[in-house]
Amino acid sequence: MRVGLFVTCLIDMMRPEIGFSALKLLETAGCEVVVPAQQTCCGQPGYNSGDRQSARDLAEKFLNEFDGFDYVVVPSGSCGGMIKTHYGDLFADDPALRGRLERLAPRVFELTDFLQSVLKIEQLPAAAQGAFQGSITYHDSCCGLRELGVQAQPRALLAKRPGVALTEMADSRACCGFGGTFAIKYGDISSAIVEEKCAQIHACGTDAVVLGDLGCMLNIEGRLRRSGDHKTRVLHVAQVLAGDC
Amino acid sequence: MQVQSMHFKARAGERLADQRLQTNLKKLSTKFVTGRASAILELDDFEGTRDAAIERRMRAIENLDVWLATFETEATRRGATVLYAESAEDASKLVVEIAKKHDVKKAIKSKSMVSEEMALNQALEAAGITPIETDLGEYILQINDNEPPSHIIAPVVHKDKEEVSDLFARVHHKPRLTDIAQMTREAREMLRPQFLSADMGITGGNFIIAETGSVAIVTNEGNEGMCTILPPKVHVVVTGIEKVLPTLEDLATVMRLLPRSATGQSISNYFSLLTGPRAAGEQDGPEHMYFVLVDGGRTGLIGGEFQDMLRCIRCGACMNHCPVYQKIGGHSYGWVYPGPMGSVLTPAYVGLEQTLDLPQASTLCGECHVVCPVKIPLPDLLRKLREKQFERALRPRYERFGLRLWAYFAKRPALYHLATRIGVRALRLMGGSKKSISSMPFGSGWTDQREMPAPFGKTFRELYRERRVAK
């Protein structure tokens, strides 16, 4: 099974180790993983900011790089949601691209969805020495949750990791306030929303908050650290599942 | 109502700093969000009901002219007068004319957001007619110097009991009360003589029914009944043209969703279906009944990319569940309709130029779409408005430049890889030993209240290539 890994621009730049965790999870499960070298961005920043043309160009670029694989896996709900639920809109006036997308989109998966629903993995990779163990709470990132239905999958997988115990926060579905460029354009509103999320995390009192999207991760970690919490770890679900951190 | 949406950022900032408001806004999640969640469980087939409601609403909107004509015929046949107003201002003029024709000195009103669009109270006052709001929330706002509502179904959600206690004591000139039942009683005592002495009743209309020429009105206080059945010899319904439903059957479907989505009630305390003025031999009802049906920008949405917005049933679920609304409240949005539905409607009705922040001030989290009883794709509509802003160059130049620059690089992998390699190293340096950036040029929106965790310092693709070579 040839799997194309779309690393996403944020993981590529900010947290490359998450990309390697995703790679490890897929390879351990027996996939032949290819990382197309030309990949950049899925086009979401432009799409959500009204720059439709740029988004369309990047969508077409993505299609060119990834439509030869059996599956495409994305360790991010928001990039996955962009590809699966919004590319169609961008190709509305181009039947040829639309046709190609319709063949590819059903084979594009968010990482935990792929591991749980397609590969149905039983065993996680062996944890590295000193890998994270402890209590966690899980934040459901908006696009993964609402556009792709990612909710049970990461929890089912996390339950397979020995020494990791999940405590649900009051409202794991509530937005963290990131919203892409919203976090910079309306920094004060965004910060007020993430403060709410941090309060819920603190109320759980867990060692870590685990999630599946880089945007939320940087937002939550940034707010926790600024408010003086240097203890609560903020981990991507791929890192915990791969036993890498 | 005058548009204040251009002051969105400043207003939102003030609301964020208002601790009392922040506490008051928590009512939204404890009351409305939980209420809705349990109320929808009562329906055997919530999804099926939603789909049926969408179909029924769209049937009306796609043939709006036909159903309005049917409505007009039926309402007229039953003795009511149906008038149309192209603009909200025209609608106010019509109501004032009706009032003058019947020599009205005092008009009692039940809640109507369309009358807010019309700035009806100001128009009536200017014509020497006294409007009295009788919905408790709207009454509180009116006696507080005509403060605008901050929510479409809970107009005073931004206030707490103590604020209302102070206000009542000051305006009613009575001892300060703190018990809600007693305060409500006092408001009723103040309102009763107004009900008895008014000449005209003005109500909104949740829906108008084409096959019977009726208006359907949902309230929880029964004040609407007092506005339409008690002495007033004239009843004027003001509502939007898009509120028409073909049949009573359609109304039944939509009513299964409205109170549940709005307040978490299976049915509102009062639900009235009013058809025509008092007929010969009938005991109650007004002598004259008018419908003032307002366009106010609505026909502009028909057949276009924002048509879905017209099926909105004004339940308020989108704002109750919106993380942004929950933090900044309704007044920040600067016009009649706040929250996600307002961020689509306001630009559509008053123009994109005056409302530049509204389509942008959303995280696009999608919860509004999830809870909307008629599944209006609000995030998609907000995104479409952003596209229009971008096309018409209405956003700041640096923002356009930034987006185009990002796309320019992202379309050219070699250049992109070079730029990101430099970028992550620079950011890594900025992060220093604590691996965290506390202040960024052009990024103060982020770093004012948050750290920016520093990147690792090399990109994934660099490391991937290095590791492949090492193997």
Interface residues (C-beta under 8 A of the other chain):
Chain A: V7 C9 I11 D12 M13 M14 R15 P16 E17 G19 F20 V35 A37 Q38 Q39 T40 C41 G43 P45 G46 Y47 N48 S49 G50 D51 R52 S54 A55 D57 L58 K61 D89 C142 C143 R146 E147 R173 A174 C175 G177 F178 G179 G180 T181 F182 A183 I184 K185 Y186 G187 D188 I189 S190 S191 A192 I193 V194 E196 L218 N219 E221 G222 R223 R225 R226
Chain B: K9 A12 G13 L16 P323 V324 K327 I328 Q360 A361 S362 T363 L364 C365 G366 E367 H369 V370 D380 R383 R386 E387 K388 Q389 F390 E391 R395 E399 R400 L403 R404 W406 A407 F409 A410 K411 P413 Y416 T420 G423 V424 S436 S438 G443 S444 G445 W446 D448 Q449 R450 E451 M452 P453 P455 F456 K458 T459 F460 R461 E462 L463 Y464 R465
